[in-house]
Amino acid sequence: MIDQQVVTYVRQQFAGGATTDAIQQALRTAGWNDESIRAALAAAQGVPAAPIATAPAPTPQASHASGAFAKAGTSAFQAQYPLSVRRKFWKKLLSQTIGWGITVFLPTLVLFIGGLIYNLPALTFTGLVLFVPYFVALALYAWYVKAYIRLYYYNDNESFITIRKGVFTPQEIHVQYPKVQDVYVDQDLIDRLLGLYDVHLASATVTSGMEAHIDGVNADIAGRLKDVLLSRVQGNARSFPESPQAGPQTHPTESAQPRPGFHGNISNSEYPIQGTWLTGRIISAVLHGMVWGVIVGVWANYNISLGVLVFLVVSVFQAGYVLIWKKNYRFQFLPEYILVHTGVISWSDRHIPYNTIQDVNLSQPIWGRMFGFANVRIENATQGGVGSINIPGQTLVNAGAITDALKSIILTKDSSRTGL
């Protein structure tokens, strides 16, 4: 008997551009047998079932076996609670179309119609010319949305949920279930039109409220996802519901265990800031200097000498500041807390106890994408940003190792629900 839920999932993945091999692997990872997968693929494509290659049984792996932001595909958890890919695509595209329509399309249309009414060819031509970048931008945004949905990833185990989003500057957040303060489902206007729901969970940090949500699921998935998240938060840890054909459920991309070879010495000496991070910051300093040089030079009646002087002063000051900051930066994971020392003119030592940590976030800025590094941000419930520490400029492998080790350490501590 064909499971309709699997057929729906397969159709959604095909609509999102996934390949047959990728879908097969995701379903095998979720525990579905080859016969069920073959039947679901055939039903989704409307063709007779054909044999597919038998794959070896999946084996658990470390959560960042290839480093942070590893392309793990679709997790077992995500396969069980899939996004409504097509409707999510149209939701994001429609939202942007409305926004750009108000700010760009309508004014352009006014120019075009005004030129026709008042017989002003230049105005009409201007309107026509401005239509072109509007539709080009929409086409590019449609490509971006497809990539965004393809890279959208979430997974869980008994202690953490991981959510990863982003194309150019990906963000990955790890939220502890015991620290979650709220689980809720909501819809905006376009969600209601398309029958979509967003499932949110938030700890006491601002970042979790912004990033920790799975958006774009149908009503059935939203209800079941809310239930399983609440069961995790309430301490009734259990695997997500199994289907009759499902074999043992595994979480191949998430584990609470530290990476193989982790020896407990987590500090800036073992995990140094990469030179590529420094390169990116210096390039940013030069670009800031150029911008200020141009602004001041133009403001001073195109005084080139003054513009060059401002460029040099701003660039050298910012680059020098970054160099001194990097030289003084130190961090170390001690038995009961994380110590971070920072400063240039003044200095500070930050101590974050493990049992107050709420979230662990990984991010890649533009320079990180270009040069292959990531930043790790650790947050507790203290407001105003004073309860967070940053470990910047890590290789993707090191960022993943720090995250895995930190998750393992947190689970050994007597952690309060509020983190206060």
C-alpha positions in Angstrom: 0.0 0.0 0.0 1.4 3.4 -1.0 1.7 5.9 1.9 0.2 9.2 0.6 2.4 11.2 3.0 5.5 10.0 1.2 4.0 10.6 -2.2 3.2 14.2 -1.2 6.7 14.6 0.1 8.2 13.3 -3.2 6.1 15.6 -5.2 7.1 18.6 -3.1 10.8 17.7 -3.5 10.4 17.4 -7.3 8.7 20.7 -7.4 11.6 22.2 -5.5 14.1 20.9 -8.0 15.4 17.9 -6.0 16.8 14.9 -8.0 15.5 11.4 -7.8 18.7 10.2 -6.1 18.5 12.9 -3.5 14.9 12.0 -2.7 15.7 8.3 -2.5 18.6 9.0 -0.1 16.5 11.3 2.1 13.7 8.7 2.4 16.2 5.9 3.1 17.7 8.0 5.8 14.3 8.5 7.3 13.9 4.7 7.5 11.6 4.0 4.5 12.3 0.7 2.7 13.1 0.5 -1.0 9.7 -0.9 -1.9 7.9 2.0 -0.4 10.2 4.5 -2.0 9.8 2.9 -5.4 6.0 2.9 -5.1 6.0 6.6 -3.9 8.2 7.7 -6.7 6.1 5.9 -9.3 2.9 7.4 -7.8 4.4 10.9 -7.7 5.6 10.7 -11.3 2.6 8.9 -12.7 4.7 6.1 -14.2 5.0 2.3 -13.4 7.3 1.5 -10.5 10.8 0.6 -11.5 13.5 -1.1 -9.4 15.9 1.1 -7.5 19.3 0.3 -6.2 19.6 -1.1 -2.7 21.4 1.1 -0.3 23.3 0.0 2.8 21.7 0.7 6.1 22.4 4.3 7.3 24.9 4.7 10.1 24.9 7.6 12.6 27.5 10.3 12.0 28.7 13.4 13.9 26.6 16.4 13.4 29.3 18.4 11.7 31.4 15.6 10.1 32.5 17.9 7.3 32.4 21.1 9.3 29.8 23.8 9.9 27.2 24.3 7.1 28.0 20.9 5.6 25.6 20.0 2.8 23.7 17.4 4.7 20.6 17.3 2.4 17.3 16.5 4.0 17.4 15.1 7.5 15.1 12.4 8.8 13.2 14.9 10.9 12.8 17.2 7.9 11.6 14.3 5.7 9.0 13.5 8.4 7.8 17.1 8.7 8.5 18.5 5.2 8.0 22.1 3.9 5.2 22.8 1.4 7.8 23.6 -1.2 5.7 25.0 -4.0 3.5 27.1 -1.8 6.5 28.4 0.2 8.1 29.4 -3.1 5.0 31.4 -4.2 4.6 32.9 -0.7 8.1 34.4 -0.7 7.9 35.5 -4.4 4.5 37.1 -3.9 5.6 38.9 -0.8 8.5 40.4 -2.6 6.4 41.2 -5.7 4.0 43.2 -3.5 6.8 45.1 -1.8 8.6 46.0 -4.9 5.4 46.6 -6.7 4.5 49.4 -4.3 7.9 51.0 -4.2 9.1 50.4 -7.8 6.4 49.1 -10.2 3.6 51.6 -9.3 5.8 54.7 -9.6 7.2 53.4 -12.9 3.6 52.7 -14.2 2.7 56.3 -13.3 5.6 57.6 -15.3 4.7 55.4 -18.3 0.9 56.3 -18.2 1.7 60.0 -17.6 3.9 60.1 -20.6 1.2 58.6 -22.8 -1.5 60.9 -21.5 0.5 64.1 -21.8 2.3 63.1 -24.9 5.7 63.2 -23.3 7.8 60.5 -25.1 10.8 60.9 -22.8 8.6 60.1 -19.8 7.1 57.1 -21.5 10.5 55.9 -22.5 11.8 56.3 -18.9 8.9 54.2 -17.7 9.6 51.5 -20.2 13.3 51.4 -19.3 12.5 51.1 -15.6 10.2 48.2 -16.1 13.2 46.1 -17.3 15.2 46.0 -14.1 12.0 45.4 -12.1 11.3 42.2 -13.9 14.9 41.2 -14.1 15.1 41.6 -10.3 12.0 39.4 -9.8 13.5 36.7 -12.0 16.7 36.8 -10.0 14.7 36.7 -6.7 12.8 33.7 -8.0 16.2 31.9 -8.5 17.2 33.0 -5.0 14.0 31.6 -3.4 14.5 28.2 -5.1 18.1 28.1 -3.8 16.9 29.2 -0.3 14.3 26.4 -0.1 16.8 23.9 -1.4 19.3 24.8 1.3 16.7 25.0 4.1 17.5 22.5 6.7 16.3 21.4 10.1 16.9 18.5 12.4 16.5 17.5 16.0 17.6 15.1 18.7 16.4 14.7 22.3 18.2 17.8 23.5 18.6 20.3 20.6 16.9 21.5 17.5 19.1 22.8 14.6 17.7 25.1 11.9 19.8 26.3 9.0 18.8 28.9 6.5 20.4 31.2 4.0 22.1 31.3 0.6 24.8 33.9 0.6 25.1 34.4 4.3 23.8 31.2 6.0 22.7 31.2 9.6 22.6 28.0 11.7 21.1 28.1 15.2 21.1 25.3 17.8 18.4 25.7 20.5 18.3 23.6 23.7 14.8 22.2 24.3 15.1 22.7 28.1 15.7 26.5 27.5 12.7 27.0 25.1 10.2 29.5 26.6 7.5 29.4 23.9 6.2 27.2 21.0 3.6 28.7 18.8 2.1 28.6 15.3 1.1 31.7 13.3 0.1 32.9 9.8 0.4 36.2 8.1 -2.0 37.3 5.4 -0.3 35.6 2.5 0.1 32.4 4.6 -3.7 32.4 5.0 -4.2 32.8 1.3 -1.9 29.9 0.5 -2.7 27.6 3.5 0.7 27.9 5.1 1.8 28.0 8.7 5.0 29.0 10.5 6.0 27.0 13.6 8.1 29.0 16.1 10.1 28.2 19.2 12.0 30.7 21.2 14.3 30.7 24.1 15.1 33.9 26.1 17.4 35.3 23.4 16.5 37.8 20.7 18.2 35.6 18.1 16.1 32.6 18.7 13.0 34.7 18.3 14.2 35.8 14.9 15.8 32.6 13.6 14.3 29.6 15.3 11.2 28.9 13.3 10.2 26.5 10.6 8.1 28.4 8.1 6.1 27.2 5.2 4.4 23.9 6.3 0.8 22.9 5.8 -1.8 22.6 8.6 -1.3 18.9 9.3 2.5 19.2 9.5 2.3 22.3 11.6 0.0 20.6 14.1 2.2 17.5 14.3 5.4 19.5 14.4 4.1 21.7 17.2 3.2 18.5 19.2 6.6 16.9 18.9 8.4 20.2 19.8 6.2 20.6 22.8 6.9 17.0 23.9 10.6 17.7 23.6 10.3 20.9 25.6 8.2 19.3 28.3 10.8 16.6 28.8 8.9 13.7 27.2 11.8 13.0 24.7 10.7 10.6 22.0 11.4 10.0 18.4 9.0 11.5 15.9 6.1 9.2 15.0 7.0 6.3 12.8 4.9 5.2 9.8 4.0 1.6 9.5 6.6 0.9 6.8 9.4 2.8 8.6 12.4 1.1 10.0 14.5 2.3 12.8 14.7 6.1 12.9 18.2 7.6 12.8 19.5 11.2 13.0 22.6 10.9 10.7 23.5 14.6 10.8 22.8 15.4 14.5 24.5 14.0 17.6 25.1 15.2 21.1 28.5 13.5 21.1 31.7 15.6 20.5 33.6 15.1 17.3 36.1 12.2 17.1 39.4 13.3 18.4 38.1 16.1 20.6 40.5 16.3 23.5 38.9 19.0 25.7 41.4 21.8 25.1 39.1 24.4 23.4 40.9 27.7 23.3 42.2 30.2 20.8 45.6 28.4 20.8 43.9 25.3 19.4 41.2 27.1 17.4 42.9 30.3 16.2 41.2 33.1 14.2 42.1 32.4 10.6 44.1 34.8 8.5 41.3 34.9 6.0 39.0 36.5 8.6 41.7 39.2 9.1 41.9 39.7 5.3 38.2 40.2 5.1 38.2 42.8 7.9 41.1 44.7 6.3 39.3 44.7 3.0 36.2 46.1 4.8 38.4 48.8 6.4 39.7 49.8 3.0 36.2 49.9 1.5 35.0 52.0 4.4 37.9 54.4 3.8 37.1 54.7 0.1 33.4 55.5 0.9 34.3 58.2 3.4 37.0 59.5 1.1 34.6 59.9 -1.8 31.9 61.5 0.4 34.3 64.0 2.0 36.0 64.8 -1.3 32.8 65.5 -3.1 31.4 67.5 -0.2 34.6 69.7 -0.2 34.0 70.7 -3.9 35.8 67.6 -5.3 38.9 68.1 -3.3 40.9 65.0 -4.3 43.7 65.5 -1.8 41.3 65.8 1.1 39.4 62.7 -0.1 42.7 60.7 -0.3 43.7 61.8 3.1 40.4 60.8 4.6 40.6 57.4 2.9 44.1 56.8 4.3 43.2 57.9 7.9 40.0 55.8 8.0 41.5 52.7 6.4 44.6 52.7 8.6 42.7 53.4 11.8 40.2 50.6 11.2 42.8 48.1 10.0 45.0 48.9 12.9 42.2 48.5 15.4 41.3 45.1 14.0 45.0 44.0 14.1 45.3 45.0 17.8 41.9 43.4 18.7 43.0 40.1 17.1 46.3 40.2 18.9 44.6 40.7 22.3 41.7 38.3 21.7 41.7 35.1 23.8 39.1 32.5 24.7 39.1 29.2 26.6 36.5 26.6 27.7 37.1 26.1 31.4 35.4 23.5 33.6 32.4 25.6 34.6 32.4 28.6 32.2 33.7 30.1 29.0 36.3 32.9 29.4 36.7 35.5 26.7 39.3 38.3 26.8 38.9 41.2 24.4 40.0 44.8 24.2 42.1 47.4 22.4 42.4 50.5 24.6 40.4 49.1 27.4 39.8 45.4 28.0 37.2 43.0 29.5 37.1 39.4 30.6 33.7 37.8 30.0 32.7 34.6 32.0 29.7 32.7 30.6 28.6 29.7 32.8 27.6 26.7 30.7 24.4 26.3 32.6 23.2 29.7 31.5 23.7 29.2 27.8 20.6 29.4 25.7 21.6 29.2 22.0 24.6 28.5 19.8 24.6 30.2 16.5 26.8 29.8 13.5 27.0 32.4 10.7 28.9 33.2 7.6 29.1 36.8 6.4 29.9 37.6 2.8 33.6 37.5 3.5 33.1 34.1 5.3 31.5 32.7 2.2 34.3 34.0 0.0 37.2 32.9 2.2 35.7 29.8 3.9 35.3 30.8 7.6 32.4 31.0 10.0 31.7 32.8 13.3 30.3 31.1 16.4 28.0 33.1 18.7 27.1 31.8 22.1 24.1 33.5 23.9 22.5 33.4 27.3 19.4 35.3 28.5 21.1 38.5 29.4 19.6 41.3 27.4 21.3 44.0 25.3 23.9 41.7 23.8 26.0 41.6 27.0 25.1 37.9 27.5 26.7 36.8 24.2 30.2 36.0 23.2 31.7 35.6 19.8 34.4 33.2 18.5 35.1 34.6 15.1 37.1 33.5 12.1 37.0 29.7 12.5 37.4 27.3 9.7 34.1 25.4 8.9 35.5 22.2 10.5 36.6 24.1 13.6 33.3 25.9 13.9 31.5 22.6 13.8 33.9 21.1 16.3 33.3 23.9 18.8 29.6 23.7 18.4 29.5 19.9 18.9 31.8 20.0 21.9 29.8 22.9 23.4 26.5 21.0 23.0 28.0 18.0 24.7 29.3 20.1 27.6 26.0 21.8 28.1 24.2 18.5 28.5 26.4 17.6 31.4 25.6 20.7 33.4 22.7 21.3 35.7 20.9 23.7 33.4 18.1 25.9 34.5 15.1 26.5 32.2 15.6 30.2 32.2 19.3 30.4 32.1 19.2 33.2 34.5 
